[in-house]
Amino acid sequence: MYAALWRLMPGPLWLRVLLLAFLFTAVLAGLVLFVFPWLDTFVNTNEVTVGT
């Protein structure tokens, strides 16, 4: 799957690497800014217990 995506990306190697870094950063920012705060509403972190 990753090889197919790599072949579909346009341009020379340096452009592909730059595009891949940008896409990785955009996905990570989307997760941190939108997905993780949304998931935090469903997780109750006040009731954490550690069993022995």
ZAMARGU-4260 file (C-alpha; in steps of 0.2 Angstrom, whole numbers, plus 5000, padded with zeros to 4 digits):
<rodrens>
0) 5000/5000/5000 | 5014/5012/5004 | 5023/5008/4988 | 5007/5012/4978 | 5006/5029/4987
5) 5024/5033/4984 | 5022/5030/4966 | 5006/5041/4965 | 5015/5056/4973 | 5021/5068/4960
10) 5039/5075/4957 | 5057/5070/4961 | 5063/5062/4977 | 5066/5078/4986 | 5048/5084/4983
15) 5041/5067/4988 | 5050/5068/5004 | 5045/5086/5008 | 5027/5082/5003 | 5027/5066/5015
20) 5034/5077/5029 | 5020/5090/5027 | 5007/5077/5026 | 5013/5068/5042 | 5014/5085/5051
25) 4996/5089/5045 | 4989/5072/5051 | 4998/5074/5067 | 4991/5092/5070 | 4974/5086/5065
30) 4975/5072/5078 | 4981/5083/5092 | 4970/5098/5088 | 4953/5089/5084 | 4953/5070/5087
35) 4961/5069/5104 | 4951/5083/5112 | 4935/5075/5106 | 4940/5058/5112 | 4945/5066/5129
40) 4926/5069/5132 | 4923/5051/5132 | 4937/5046/5144 | 4935/5049/5162 | 4952/5052/5169
45) 4946/5057/5186 | 4943/5039/5191 | 4960/5031/5188 | 4964/5016/5200 | 4979/5005/5200
50) 4976/4988/5206 | 4990/4978/5215
</rodrens>
